């Protein structure tokens, strides 16, 4: 007999805001955020989700909505850009006898299917304005940018980036379990110490404007699911709960592009029931969401199946810190991935670049600096549209280092190739005024 069809446990109405959903969303991690649904291990269930910015970006040619995005629903005044995604859940997980997952267990989550929500088959890639957080190359591209993508089955194309059509690798950007109070206190202490560092002396990548290394808890625009805002319980939890933007011991905002169909995630369980949450769907992404809104963000659905591995944390996870809670989840990548076979390769040496001046002397440059120079080279050669395309296409275009040389100067980086298979025509044969390698119309607004 055929298995029962998947059960929808978390529905989403894309026309409503996060606070108006049937199951209100949350943008914090805390063990006392109550579950909105219950599932049994082995059951195939479906979760629907909003896009990572909660439906605030419109399907049009203007980047004004990106420039003026109110990210305070995910952040505070001092860090406009430290956005937290809006995961759906939490979901309580039981075994077949009705016994919930226990602290110390391992929760195996299999991604059986996923995709955009029917009737909402579009997404966007964007970089924030310099005054709203910026991106990886903010000093070169300070203005807000946006590209709209439309989906045709597994393919995506954008009117703002003509000549490009590629197969996406759809995945959730965020999936994780709720922390225990003990683990939450570890996070808050660790990140509060980072937040105390003088932001004028050290910033993420040393170039990103107004972005501290961490953001402590705040009640400002905090979403806690079913907990009523303004109550004493809400005030207490809001001032303890952790942001959802960084990945941590519980999984969280991992942004792994290959976490698609057939993947399994092994998440540590810290609270009874595990309280699984997931969200931030991406139609596609490069090697990391380097531009901070660099995947193709979309609303979407996940069809999942869970298994509880009793005592699995101790058996399979090795603590990487002073307590047994300092563990890392395991990601088993699925078998689905687009195949690309034609490449452009970029090489970069940073010995004469101004990165050396950042360090105050000629010395070995971190791979980060050479990577950043190489990305800038790719953008200069392939025109402005590639700044967004680099982080949206699932080809190896963004982060990995192929090799470095142990020379007396800052090391050369031989970066991975940029696939030319994402183009729907041979760009080298196009007239200079046509195609992506020509002078295409600008797709963003110069919003000074």
DOTI-509177 format. One record per residue (C-alpha): residue in three letters; x, y, z. Coordinates in Angstrom, 2 decimals, m for minus. Layout:
! residues N
  type       px       py       pz
   ALA        X        Y        Z
...
***
This chain:
! residues 448
  type       px       py       pz
   UNK     0.00     0.00     0.00
   UNK     1.29     3.46    m0.87
   UNK     2.45     5.59     2.09
   UNK     0.15     8.42     3.21
   UNK     0.65    11.79     1.54
   UNK     2.74    14.41     3.31
   UNK     0.99    16.44     6.00
   UNK     1.14    20.23     5.94
   UNK     2.14    21.23     9.48
   UNK     3.19    24.87     8.95
   UNK     1.23    26.79     6.28
   UNK     2.23    30.26     5.02
   UNK     0.23    33.00     3.34
   UNK     2.70    35.09     1.31
   UNK     0.24    38.02     1.30
   UNK     0.47    38.33     5.08
   UNK     3.30    39.61     7.26
   UNK     5.23    37.44     9.69
   UNK     3.14    38.52    12.70
   UNK    m0.12    37.81    10.84
   UNK     0.53    34.17     9.92
   UNK    m1.62    31.36    11.29
   UNK     1.51    30.18    13.11
   UNK     3.38    33.42    13.95
   UNK     7.05    33.28    13.03
   UNK    10.02    33.74    15.32
   UNK    13.36    35.47    14.70
   UNK    15.18    34.35    17.82
   UNK    16.44    31.11    19.41
   UNK    15.17    30.30    22.91
   UNK    14.15    27.03    24.61
   UNK    10.85    28.52    25.83
   UNK     9.45    29.48    22.42
   UNK     6.56    26.97    22.24
   UNK     6.22    24.54    19.32
   UNK     3.53    25.25    16.73
   UNK     3.21    21.65    15.52
   UNK     4.07    18.05    16.38
   UNK     5.40    15.33    14.08
   UNK     6.29    11.67    14.50
   UNK     9.56    10.17    13.32
   UNK     9.18     8.50     9.94
   UNK     6.28    10.79     9.02
   UNK     6.60    12.82     5.82
   UNK     5.56    16.39     6.61
   UNK     5.56    19.70     4.79
   UNK     6.69    23.14     6.02
   UNK     6.00    26.31     4.05
   UNK     8.08    29.44     4.58
   UNK     8.40    33.11     3.70
   UNK    11.48    34.52     2.03
   UNK    14.37    35.60     4.24
   UNK    13.28    39.26     4.37
   UNK     9.66    38.50     5.21
   UNK     8.06    39.57     1.93
   UNK     9.42    43.13     1.99
   UNK    11.08    42.99    m1.45
   UNK     8.87    43.64    m4.51
   UNK     8.95    42.17    m8.00
   UNK    10.06    45.28    m9.91
   UNK    13.11    46.98   m11.45
   UNK    13.84    49.34    m8.56
   UNK    16.38    48.75    m5.80
   UNK    14.72    51.34    m3.56
   UNK    13.01    48.64    m1.50
   UNK    16.42    47.08    m0.81
   UNK    17.99    50.45     0.01
   UNK    15.22    51.31     2.47
   UNK    14.55    47.81     3.84
   UNK    13.46    47.96     7.47
   UNK    15.80    45.32     8.80
   UNK    15.06    46.25    12.41
   UNK    12.53    43.44    12.52
   UNK    15.64    41.29    12.41
   UNK    18.09    43.62    14.15
   UNK    18.52    46.65    16.36
   UNK    19.45    50.28    15.73
   UNK    23.15    49.65    16.24
   UNK    23.33    46.88    13.68
   UNK    20.81    47.53    10.95
   UNK    22.30    44.81     8.81
   UNK    22.73    41.97    11.29
   UNK    19.49    40.53    10.02
   UNK    18.06    37.39    11.48
   UNK    16.15    35.08     9.19
   UNK    12.54    34.19     9.96
   UNK    12.42    30.42    10.54
   UNK     9.15    28.50    10.62
   UNK     8.45    26.39    13.67
   UNK     9.39    25.24    16.21
   UNK     8.24    21.67    15.51
   UNK     8.18    19.11    18.33
   UNK     9.43    15.65    17.27
   UNK     8.16    12.39    18.84
   UNK     9.16     8.77    18.29
   UNK     6.63     6.18    17.14
   UNK     5.63     5.46    20.74
   UNK     4.86     9.12    21.35
   UNK     8.00     9.80    23.42
   UNK     9.62    13.14    22.53
   UNK    13.24    13.55    21.55
   UNK    15.40    14.06    24.65
   UNK    18.47    16.19    25.34
   UNK    21.50    14.18    24.26
   UNK    19.70    12.58    21.31
   UNK    20.59    13.23    17.69
   UNK    17.85    14.32    15.29
   UNK    18.26    13.09    11.72
   UNK    16.35    15.33     9.30
   UNK    16.04    14.16     5.69
   UNK    15.12    16.62     2.93
   UNK    12.77    14.65     0.68
   UNK    11.53    17.45    m1.53
   UNK    11.57    21.24    m1.74
   UNK    10.83    24.13    m4.09
   UNK     9.09    27.49    m4.56
   UNK     5.50    27.92    m3.42
   UNK     3.03    27.38    m6.29
   UNK     1.92    30.73    m7.68
   UNK     4.94    32.53    m6.20
   UNK     7.68    31.32    m8.53
   UNK    10.11    34.22    m8.36
   UNK    12.94    35.40    m6.14
   UNK    15.60    38.07    m5.79
   UNK    19.30    38.62    m5.19
   UNK    20.41    41.87    m3.57
   UNK    23.17    43.76    m1.84
   UNK    22.37    46.29     0.84
   UNK    23.25    49.95     0.64
   UNK    26.41    51.01     2.47
   UNK    24.37    52.78     5.15
   UNK    22.22    49.68     5.65
   UNK    25.02    47.16     6.06
   UNK    26.57    46.80     2.62
   UNK    28.11    43.60     1.31
   UNK    31.46    41.92     0.70
   UNK    32.68    44.57    m1.78
   UNK    30.98    47.56    m0.16
   UNK    33.94    49.87    m0.75
   UNK    33.61    49.20    m4.51
   UNK    29.80    48.89    m4.71
   UNK    28.27    51.12    m2.02
   UNK    24.77    51.38    m3.53
   UNK    21.87    48.99    m3.11
   UNK    21.44    46.50    m5.95
   UNK    18.71    44.03    m6.85
   UNK    18.06    41.41    m9.51
   UNK    14.69    39.68    m9.88
   UNK    14.73    36.03   m10.94
   UNK    11.90    34.04   m12.52
   UNK    11.77    30.25   m12.33
   UNK    11.06    27.80   m15.16
   UNK    11.24    24.38   m13.55
   UNK    14.84    23.95   m12.41
   UNK    16.03    27.04   m14.33
   UNK    16.25    30.70   m13.32
   UNK    16.60    33.80   m15.49
   UNK    16.66    37.52   m14.71
   UNK    15.66    40.55   m16.83
   UNK    18.32    42.54   m14.97
   UNK    21.11    40.10   m15.92
   UNK    20.44    39.38   m19.63
   UNK    21.98    36.41   m21.37
   UNK    21.97    34.21   m18.26
   UNK    19.88    31.11   m17.55
   UNK    21.08    28.40   m15.20
   UNK    19.77    25.44   m13.18
   UNK    19.39    26.23    m9.50
   UNK    20.27    24.10    m6.50
   UNK    17.38    24.78    m4.12
   UNK    18.03    24.52    m0.38
   UNK    17.02    25.95     3.00
   UNK    19.45    28.53     4.35
   UNK    18.48    27.78     7.94
   UNK    17.67    24.60     9.84
   UNK    18.30    23.95    13.52
   UNK    17.06    22.89    16.93
   UNK    16.34    25.01    19.99
   UNK    19.18    25.57    22.49
   UNK    18.96    24.72    26.16
   UNK    19.16    27.56    28.68
   UNK    22.73    26.53    29.48
   UNK    23.76    26.66    25.83
   UNK    21.91    29.95    25.32
   UNK    23.89    31.51    28.18
   UNK    27.12    30.25    26.59
   UNK    26.14    31.92    23.30
   UNK    25.21    35.20    24.95
   UNK    28.42    35.40    26.94
   UNK    30.54    34.50    23.93
   UNK    28.85    36.98    21.61
   UNK    28.61    39.77    24.18
   UNK    32.39    39.64    24.51
   UNK    32.71    39.97    20.73
   UNK    30.24    42.85    20.66
   UNK    32.38    44.79    23.17
   UNK    35.25    45.01    20.68
   UNK    35.60    48.58    19.43
   UNK    33.90    48.51    16.01
   UNK    36.23    51.21    14.73
   UNK    39.21    48.93    15.24
   UNK    37.85    45.70    13.79
   UNK    35.00    45.01    11.40
   UNK    33.93    41.88     9.61
   UNK    36.33    41.44     6.65
   UNK    37.76    44.86     7.63
   UNK    35.72    46.47     4.87
   UNK    32.04    46.02     5.72
   UNK    30.50    49.25     6.90
   UNK    28.59    49.38    10.22
   UNK    28.68    45.63    10.82
   UNK    29.83    44.48    14.29
   UNK    31.10    40.98    14.87
   UNK    28.06    40.00    16.97
   UNK    24.76    41.42    18.20
   UNK    23.59    40.67    21.76
   UNK    19.91    39.99    22.60
   UNK    17.43    42.83    22.34
   UNK    13.66    43.05    22.66
   UNK    13.44    45.50    19.75
   UNK    11.22    44.01    17.01
   UNK    11.63    40.56    18.53
   UNK     9.29    37.84    17.20
   UNK     8.66    34.92    19.56
   UNK     6.01    32.89    17.79
   UNK     2.95    32.18    19.92
   UNK     4.14    34.14    22.95
   UNK     2.04    37.29    23.39
   UNK     4.07    40.45    22.94
   UNK     4.19    42.82    25.93
   UNK     3.62    40.17    28.59
   UNK     6.21    39.61    31.36
   UNK     7.06    36.24    29.79
   UNK     7.66    37.91    26.41
   UNK     9.86    40.61    27.96
   UNK    12.00    38.05    29.79
   UNK    12.49    35.77    26.77
   UNK    13.06    38.66    24.35
   UNK    15.95    39.94    26.44
   UNK    17.56    36.48    26.58
   UNK    16.90    35.05    23.12
   UNK    19.72    34.80    20.56
   UNK    19.63    36.12    16.98
   UNK    19.19    33.60    14.20
   UNK    21.78    35.04    11.78
   UNK    24.92    33.02    12.74
   UNK    25.32    29.28    12.58
   UNK    26.02    27.75    15.99
   UNK    26.08    24.41    17.82
   UNK    22.39    23.88    17.02
   UNK    22.84    24.23    13.25
   UNK    20.98    27.41    12.37
   UNK    21.78    29.73     9.47
   UNK    24.27    27.48     7.67
   UNK    23.68    28.58     4.03
   UNK    25.05    25.35     2.53
   UNK    24.17    25.34    m1.18
   UNK    24.28    21.52    m1.53
   UNK    21.75    20.94     1.26
   UNK    19.13    19.95    m1.30
   UNK    17.02    16.89    m2.13
   UNK    18.34    13.73    m0.54
   UNK    20.42    15.53     2.08
   UNK    20.40    14.59     5.75
   UNK    21.18    16.87     8.66
   UNK    22.15    15.39    12.03
   UNK    21.25    17.98    14.66
   UNK    22.00    17.77    18.38
   UNK    18.97    17.83    20.66
   UNK    19.20    20.21    23.62
   UNK    15.54    20.41    24.74
   UNK    12.68    17.95    25.00
   UNK    11.03    17.52    21.61
   UNK    14.06    19.02    19.80
   UNK    11.94    22.03    18.65
   UNK    13.07    21.97    15.03
   UNK    12.90    25.20    12.98
   UNK    13.72    25.87     9.34
   UNK    13.45    28.71     6.82
   UNK    15.28    31.15     4.54
   UNK    14.64    29.23     1.31
   UNK    17.06    29.76    m1.58
   UNK    16.35    28.77    m5.18
   UNK    20.09    28.86    m5.72
   UNK    23.32    30.13    m4.19
   UNK    27.03    30.24    m4.91
   UNK    29.72    29.05    m2.49
   UNK    28.37    30.88     0.53
   UNK    25.99    33.82     0.81
   UNK    28.92    36.19     0.65
   UNK    27.00    39.34    m0.31
   UNK    24.71    38.84     2.73
   UNK    21.60    38.68     0.55
   UNK    23.40    36.93    m2.24
   UNK    21.40    33.78    m2.78
   UNK    18.18    33.81    m4.80
   UNK    15.80    34.43    m1.91
   UNK    12.28    33.06    m2.28
   UNK     9.25    31.74    m0.46
   UNK     9.09    27.98    m0.60
   UNK     8.33    24.61     0.95
   UNK    10.25    21.73     2.47
   UNK     9.10    18.14     2.78
   UNK    10.99    16.49     5.61
   UNK    11.26    13.21     7.49
   UNK    12.85    12.87    10.94
   UNK    14.48    10.07    12.90
   UNK    15.50    10.21    16.55
   UNK    18.87     8.59    17.35
   UNK    18.77     7.99    21.09
   UNK    21.99     9.06    22.83
   UNK    23.43    10.08    19.48
   UNK    25.19    13.24    20.68
   UNK    27.61    11.30    22.86
   UNK    28.05     8.51    20.34
   UNK    28.55    10.52    17.16
   UNK    29.45    14.13    18.03
   UNK    32.82    15.14    19.47
   UNK    32.76    18.20    21.77
   UNK    34.91    21.02    20.38
   UNK    34.92    23.15    23.54
   UNK    34.92    23.01    27.32
   UNK    31.49    21.38    27.71
   UNK    29.54    18.54    26.12
   UNK    27.30    21.18    24.52
   UNK    30.10    22.49    22.31
   UNK    29.35    20.20    19.36
   UNK    28.78    20.68    15.65
   UNK    25.95    19.21    13.57
   UNK    26.74    16.89    10.68
   UNK    25.53    17.66     7.15
   UNK    25.25    14.74     4.73
   UNK    25.03    16.24     1.26
   UNK    22.50    14.78    m1.18
   UNK    23.18    13.43    m4.70
   UNK    21.60    16.32    m6.65
   UNK    23.82    18.98    m8.23
   UNK    23.90    20.75   m11.61
   UNK    26.80    19.79   m13.87
   UNK    28.98    22.49   m15.46
   UNK    31.80    21.81   m17.91
   UNK    33.11    25.11   m19.33
   UNK    35.08    27.50   m17.15
   UNK    36.86    30.79   m16.75
   UNK    39.69    30.81   m14.19
   UNK    40.94    33.90   m12.35
   UNK    44.30    34.24   m10.59
   UNK    45.16    36.94    m8.10
   UNK    48.25    37.99    m6.17
   UNK    47.91    40.54    m3.41
   UNK    51.55    41.58    m2.97
   UNK    50.99    45.08    m4.31
   UNK    47.40    45.52    m3.22
   UNK    46.26    47.88    m0.52
   UNK    45.43    44.88     1.69
   UNK    49.12    44.96     2.60
   UNK    48.64    48.50     3.89
   UNK    45.80    47.24     6.12
   UNK    48.37    45.04     7.82
   UNK    50.94    47.85     8.01
   UNK    53.73    45.82     6.43
   UNK    54.53    43.42     3.59
   UNK    53.81    39.97     4.87
   UNK    51.78    36.96     3.98
   UNK    48.22    37.95     3.23
   UNK    45.37    35.88     4.54
   UNK    43.49    33.89     1.92
   UNK    40.51    36.14     2.66
   UNK    42.29    39.12     1.18
   UNK    43.33    37.30    m1.97
   UNK    39.81    35.90    m2.31
   UNK    38.39    39.39    m2.08
   UNK    40.79    40.68    m4.72
   UNK    39.91    37.82    m7.03
   UNK    36.18    38.51    m6.65
   UNK    36.82    42.14    m7.50
   UNK    38.81    41.05   m10.59
   UNK    35.94    38.85   m11.73
   UNK    33.50    41.71   m11.32
   UNK    35.74    44.17   m13.21
   UNK    36.19    41.77   m16.12
   UNK    32.61    40.53   m16.33
   UNK    30.82    43.82   m15.59
   UNK    28.63    44.86   m12.68
   UNK    25.91    42.22   m13.04
   UNK    28.35    39.51   m12.00
   UNK    28.61    40.98    m8.50
   UNK    25.14    39.51    m7.86
   UNK    25.51    36.55   m10.21
   UNK    28.62    35.27    m8.41
   UNK    26.56    34.55    m5.32
   UNK    23.39    33.29    m7.02
   UNK    24.65    30.63    m9.46
   UNK    25.43    27.20    m7.96
   UNK    28.74    26.95    m9.83
   UNK    31.97    27.16    m7.86
   UNK    32.42    30.88    m8.10
   UNK    32.80    32.38    m4.66
   UNK    34.82    30.97    m1.81
   UNK    37.09    27.90    m2.14
   UNK    40.86    28.29    m2.53
   UNK    42.46    26.05    m5.12
   UNK    46.06    26.65    m4.06
   UNK    48.41    29.15    m2.48
   UNK    52.18    29.51    m2.91
   UNK    54.61    29.91     0.03
   UNK    56.47    32.88    m1.45
   UNK    58.06    35.74     0.52
   UNK    55.29    38.03    m0.72
   UNK    51.62    37.77     0.05
   UNK    50.49    34.50    m1.49
   UNK    49.02    34.11    m4.93
   UNK    45.55    32.58    m5.07
   UNK    44.60    30.26    m7.90
   UNK    40.85    30.40    m7.43
   UNK    38.23    27.97    m8.66
   UNK    36.69    28.42   m12.09
   UNK    33.70    30.53   m13.04
   UNK    31.38    28.40   m15.14
   UNK    30.39    29.80   m18.51
   UNK    27.55    27.28   m18.84
   UNK    25.24    29.67   m17.03
   UNK    25.15    31.84   m20.17
   UNK    22.49    31.07   m22.78
   UNK    24.83    32.18   m25.58
   UNK    28.57    32.34   m26.24
   UNK    29.42    35.64   m24.58
   UNK    32.81    35.93   m26.26
   UNK    31.14    35.97   m29.70
   UNK    28.66    38.73   m28.78
   UNK    29.14    42.26   m30.14
   UNK    30.71    44.57   m27.58
   UNK    27.41    46.31   m26.95
   UNK    25.47    43.08   m26.30
   UNK    25.53    40.24   m23.79
   UNK    26.77    40.12   m20.24
   UNK    30.36    40.78   m21.28
   UNK    29.25    43.88   m23.19
   UNK    27.93    47.13   m21.83
   UNK    24.50    45.92   m20.66
   UNK    22.09    48.41   m19.10
   UNK    22.67    48.93   m15.41
   UNK    20.31    46.88   m13.29
   UNK    20.58    48.93   m10.13
   UNK    19.85    52.50    m9.20
   UNK    22.61    54.87    m8.15
   UNK    21.05    55.81    m4.85
   UNK    23.49    58.23    m3.31
***
